[in-house]
Amino acid sequence: MLRSQSFETRKAMVTRQLVQYFGEQAAHYLQYWDAVWLNETIGMDEKQLTLSPHQNNGDALFTKGYLGNKLWWAGTETAQNYGGYMDDAEESGLCAANVANRIGAINKTS
């Protein structure tokens, strides 16, 4: 499993895949970071190992703005229909962008 590999091995594997899809430029990123979620002590516990994938996504709390509408969540975990999948991550991002645009948080430059 990928999570049992070292950070450097995971980084090399991801870089190789990025180069395969996007060309040699993809190997020259500014920073790489990943996490093995099972090693996270704050957000994981033993009970979560038995959950099926995509069971904790799409909570309605993620559809509201926070900190006076300065913080909006967007991503696959916040998606309302098919949380955990890339298609809904895109939809979630578009929804957040539309809200930001509607409340005037996006600066439009020509």
CNS distance restraints for C-alpha pairs under 8 A (distance, minus, plus):
assign (resid   1 and name CA) (resid   5 and name CA) 7.22 0.50 0.50
assign (resid   2 and name CA) (resid  10 and name CA) 6.94 0.50 0.50
assign (resid   3 and name CA) (resid  36 and name CA) 5.85 0.50 0.50
assign (resid   5 and name CA) (resid   9 and name CA) 6.02 0.50 0.50
assign (resid   5 and name CA) (resid  10 and name CA) 6.28 0.50 0.50
assign (resid   6 and name CA) (resid  10 and name CA) 6.27 0.50 0.50
assign (resid   7 and name CA) (resid  11 and name CA) 6.05 0.50 0.50
assign (resid   7 and name CA) (resid  34 and name CA) 7.83 0.50 0.50
assign (resid   8 and name CA) (resid  12 and name CA) 6.14 0.50 0.50
assign (resid   9 and name CA) (resid  13 and name CA) 6.18 0.50 0.50
assign (resid  10 and name CA) (resid  14 and name CA) 6.13 0.50 0.50
assign (resid  11 and name CA) (resid  15 and name CA) 6.04 0.50 0.50
assign (resid  11 and name CA) (resid  32 and name CA) 7.22 0.50 0.50
assign (resid  12 and name CA) (resid  16 and name CA) 6.04 0.50 0.50
assign (resid  13 and name CA) (resid  17 and name CA) 6.33 0.50 0.50
assign (resid  14 and name CA) (resid  18 and name CA) 6.16 0.50 0.50
assign (resid  15 and name CA) (resid  19 and name CA) 6.14 0.50 0.50
assign (resid  15 and name CA) (resid  26 and name CA) 7.26 0.50 0.50
assign (resid  15 and name CA) (resid  27 and name CA) 5.90 0.50 0.50
assign (resid  16 and name CA) (resid  20 and name CA) 6.18 0.50 0.50
assign (resid  16 and name CA) (resid  27 and name CA) 7.74 0.50 0.50
assign (resid  17 and name CA) (resid  21 and name CA) 6.38 0.50 0.50
assign (resid  18 and name CA) (resid  22 and name CA) 5.75 0.50 0.50
assign (resid  18 and name CA) (resid  23 and name CA) 7.30 0.50 0.50
assign (resid  18 and name CA) (resid  26 and name CA) 5.81 0.50 0.50
assign (resid  18 and name CA) (resid  27 and name CA) 7.25 0.50 0.50
assign (resid  19 and name CA) (resid  23 and name CA) 4.52 0.50 0.50
assign (resid  19 and name CA) (resid  24 and name CA) 5.19 0.50 0.50
assign (resid  19 and name CA) (resid  25 and name CA) 7.14 0.50 0.50
assign (resid  19 and name CA) (resid  26 and name CA) 5.23 0.50 0.50
assign (resid  19 and name CA) (resid  27 and name CA) 6.07 0.50 0.50
assign (resid  20 and name CA) (resid  24 and name CA) 7.93 0.50 0.50
assign (resid  22 and name CA) (resid  26 and name CA) 5.99 0.50 0.50
assign (resid  24 and name CA) (resid  28 and name CA) 7.71 0.50 0.50
assign (resid  25 and name CA) (resid  29 and name CA) 7.92 0.50 0.50
assign (resid  35 and name CA) (resid  39 and name CA) 7.98 0.50 0.50
assign (resid  36 and name CA) (resid  40 and name CA) 7.06 0.50 0.50
assign (resid  37 and name CA) (resid  43 and name CA) 7.95 0.50 0.50
assign (resid  37 and name CA) (resid  44 and name CA) 7.23 0.50 0.50
assign (resid  38 and name CA) (resid  44 and name CA) 6.38 0.50 0.50
assign (resid  39 and name CA) (resid  44 and name CA) 7.76 0.50 0.50
assign (resid  40 and name CA) (resid  44 and name CA) 5.99 0.50 0.50
assign (resid  41 and name CA) (resid  45 and name CA) 7.30 0.50 0.50
assign (resid  44 and name CA) (resid  48 and name CA) 6.50 0.50 0.50
assign (resid  45 and name CA) (resid  49 and name CA) 7.48 0.50 0.50
assign (resid  46 and name CA) (resid  50 and name CA) 7.88 0.50 0.50
assign (resid  47 and name CA) (resid  51 and name CA) 7.39 0.50 0.50
assign (resid  51 and name CA) (resid  55 and name CA) 7.06 0.50 0.50
assign (resid  53 and name CA) (resid  84 and name CA) 7.91 0.50 0.50
assign (resid  54 and name CA) (resid  83 and name CA) 6.15 0.50 0.50
assign (resid  54 and name CA) (resid  84 and name CA) 5.42 0.50 0.50
assign (resid  56 and name CA) (resid  77 and name CA) 7.72 0.50 0.50
assign (resid  57 and name CA) (resid  76 and name CA) 7.71 0.50 0.50
assign (resid  57 and name CA) (resid  77 and name CA) 4.77 0.50 0.50
assign (resid  57 and name CA) (resid  78 and name CA) 5.97 0.50 0.50
assign (resid  57 and name CA) (resid  79 and name CA) 6.83 0.50 0.50
assign (resid  57 and name CA) (resid  80 and name CA) 7.55 0.50 0.50
assign (resid  57 and name CA) (resid  83 and name CA) 5.12 0.50 0.50
assign (resid  57 and name CA) (resid  84 and name CA) 6.74 0.50 0.50
assign (resid  58 and name CA) (resid  62 and name CA) 7.15 0.50 0.50
assign (resid  58 and name CA) (resid  77 and name CA) 6.05 0.50 0.50
assign (resid  58 and name CA) (resid  78 and name CA) 4.65 0.50 0.50
assign (resid  58 and name CA) (resid  79 and name CA) 4.84 0.50 0.50
assign (resid  58 and name CA) (resid  80 and name CA) 4.42 0.50 0.50
assign (resid  58 and name CA) (resid  81 and name CA) 7.13 0.50 0.50
assign (resid  58 and name CA) (resid  82 and name CA) 7.91 0.50 0.50
assign (resid  58 and name CA) (resid  83 and name CA) 5.71 0.50 0.50
assign (resid  59 and name CA) (resid  63 and name CA) 7.84 0.50 0.50
assign (resid  59 and name CA) (resid  78 and name CA) 6.62 0.50 0.50
assign (resid  59 and name CA) (resid  80 and name CA) 7.19 0.50 0.50
assign (resid  60 and name CA) (resid  64 and name CA) 7.63 0.50 0.50
assign (resid  60 and name CA) (resid  80 and name CA) 7.54 0.50 0.50
assign (resid  62 and name CA) (resid  72 and name CA) 7.54 0.50 0.50
assign (resid  62 and name CA) (resid  73 and name CA) 5.83 0.50 0.50
assign (resid  62 and name CA) (resid  74 and name CA) 7.83 0.50 0.50
assign (resid  62 and name CA) (resid  78 and name CA) 5.65 0.50 0.50
assign (resid  63 and name CA) (resid  72 and name CA) 7.69 0.50 0.50
assign (resid  63 and name CA) (resid  73 and name CA) 7.32 0.50 0.50
assign (resid  63 and name CA) (resid  78 and name CA) 7.57 0.50 0.50
assign (resid  64 and name CA) (resid  69 and name CA) 7.97 0.50 0.50
assign (resid  64 and name CA) (resid  72 and name CA) 6.91 0.50 0.50
assign (resid  65 and name CA) (resid  69 and name CA) 4.38 0.50 0.50
assign (resid  65 and name CA) (resid  70 and name CA) 6.83 0.50 0.50
assign (resid  65 and name CA) (resid  71 and name CA) 5.70 0.50 0.50
assign (resid  65 and name CA) (resid  72 and name CA) 4.99 0.50 0.50
assign (resid  65 and name CA) (resid  73 and name CA) 7.72 0.50 0.50
assign (resid  66 and name CA) (resid  70 and name CA) 6.19 0.50 0.50
assign (resid  66 and name CA) (resid  71 and name CA) 5.02 0.50 0.50
assign (resid  66 and name CA) (resid  72 and name CA) 6.48 0.50 0.50
assign (resid  67 and name CA) (resid  71 and name CA) 6.01 0.50 0.50
assign (resid  72 and name CA) (resid  96 and name CA) 6.37 0.50 0.50
assign (resid  73 and name CA) (resid  78 and name CA) 6.72 0.50 0.50
assign (resid  73 and name CA) (resid  96 and name CA) 7.15 0.50 0.50
assign (resid  74 and name CA) (resid  78 and name CA) 5.86 0.50 0.50
assign (resid  74 and name CA) (resid  79 and name CA) 7.51 0.50 0.50
assign (resid  74 and name CA) (resid  89 and name CA) 7.09 0.50 0.50
assign (resid  74 and name CA) (resid  92 and name CA) 5.19 0.50 0.50
assign (resid  74 and name CA) (resid  93 and name CA) 4.91 0.50 0.50
assign (resid  74 and name CA) (resid  95 and name CA) 7.94 0.50 0.50
assign (resid  74 and name CA) (resid  96 and name CA) 6.15 0.50 0.50
assign (resid  75 and name CA) (resid  79 and name CA) 6.47 0.50 0.50
assign (resid  75 and name CA) (resid  88 and name CA) 7.68 0.50 0.50
assign (resid  75 and name CA) (resid  89 and name CA) 4.45 0.50 0.50
assign (resid  75 and name CA) (resid  90 and name CA) 7.12 0.50 0.50
assign (resid  75 and name CA) (resid  92 and name CA) 5.70 0.50 0.50
assign (resid  75 and name CA) (resid  93 and name CA) 6.08 0.50 0.50
assign (resid  76 and name CA) (resid  83 and name CA) 5.31 0.50 0.50
assign (resid  76 and name CA) (resid  84 and name CA) 4.86 0.50 0.50
assign (resid  76 and name CA) (resid  85 and name CA) 5.90 0.50 0.50
assign (resid  76 and name CA) (resid  86 and name CA) 6.25 0.50 0.50
assign (resid  76 and name CA) (resid  88 and name CA) 5.92 0.50 0.50
assign (resid  76 and name CA) (resid  89 and name CA) 3.85 0.50 0.50
assign (resid  76 and name CA) (resid  90 and name CA) 7.62 0.50 0.50
assign (resid  76 and name CA) (resid  92 and name CA) 7.05 0.50 0.50
assign (resid  77 and name CA) (resid  83 and name CA) 5.41 0.50 0.50
assign (resid  77 and name CA) (resid  84 and name CA) 5.59 0.50 0.50
assign (resid  77 and name CA) (resid  89 and name CA) 7.42 0.50 0.50
assign (resid  78 and name CA) (resid  83 and name CA) 6.58 0.50 0.50
assign (resid  78 and name CA) (resid  89 and name CA) 7.52 0.50 0.50
assign (resid  78 and name CA) (resid  92 and name CA) 6.69 0.50 0.50
assign (resid  79 and name CA) (resid  83 and name CA) 4.73 0.50 0.50
assign (resid  79 and name CA) (resid  84 and name CA) 7.55 0.50 0.50
assign (resid  79 and name CA) (resid  88 and name CA) 5.42 0.50 0.50
assign (resid  79 and name CA) (resid  89 and name CA) 6.01 0.50 0.50
assign (resid  79 and name CA) (resid  91 and name CA) 7.26 0.50 0.50
assign (resid  79 and name CA) (resid  92 and name CA) 5.29 0.50 0.50
assign (resid  80 and name CA) (resid  88 and name CA) 7.58 0.50 0.50
assign (resid  80 and name CA) (resid  92 and name CA) 7.81 0.50 0.50
assign (resid  81 and name CA) (resid  88 and name CA) 6.87 0.50 0.50
assign (resid  82 and name CA) (resid  87 and name CA) 7.85 0.50 0.50
assign (resid  82 and name CA) (resid  88 and name CA) 5.77 0.50 0.50
assign (resid  83 and name CA) (resid  88 and name CA) 6.23 0.50 0.50
assign (resid  83 and name CA) (resid  89 and name CA) 7.37 0.50 0.50
assign (resid  84 and name CA) (resid  88 and name CA) 7.55 0.50 0.50
assign (resid  84 and name CA) (resid  89 and name CA) 7.50 0.50 0.50
assign (resid  85 and name CA) (resid  89 and name CA) 6.44 0.50 0.50
assign (resid  86 and name CA) (resid  90 and name CA) 6.33 0.50 0.50
assign (resid  87 and name CA) (resid  91 and name CA) 6.49 0.50 0.50
assign (resid  88 and name CA) (resid  92 and name CA) 5.92 0.50 0.50
assign (resid  89 and name CA) (resid  93 and name CA) 6.19 0.50 0.50
assign (resid  90 and name CA) (resid  94 and name CA) 6.21 0.50 0.50
assign (resid  91 and name CA) (resid  95 and name CA) 6.16 0.50 0.50
assign (resid  92 and name CA) (resid  96 and name CA) 6.30 0.50 0.50
assign (resid  93 and name CA) (resid  97 and name CA) 6.12 0.50 0.50
assign (resid  94 and name CA) (resid  98 and name CA) 6.04 0.50 0.50
assign (resid  95 and name CA) (resid  99 and name CA) 6.25 0.50 0.50
assign (resid  96 and name CA) (resid 100 and name CA) 6.13 0.50 0.50
assign (resid  97 and name CA) (resid 101 and name CA) 6.04 0.50 0.50
assign (resid  98 and name CA) (resid 102 and name CA) 6.02 0.50 0.50
assign (resid  99 and name CA) (resid 103 and name CA) 6.21 0.50 0.50
assign (resid 100 and name CA) (resid 104 and name CA) 6.13 0.50 0.50
assign (resid 100 and name CA) (resid 105 and name CA) 4.90 0.50 0.50
assign (resid 100 and name CA) (resid 106 and name CA) 5.97 0.50 0.50
assign (resid 101 and name CA) (resid 105 and name CA) 5.76 0.50 0.50
assign (resid 101 and name CA) (resid 106 and name CA) 5.25 0.50 0.50
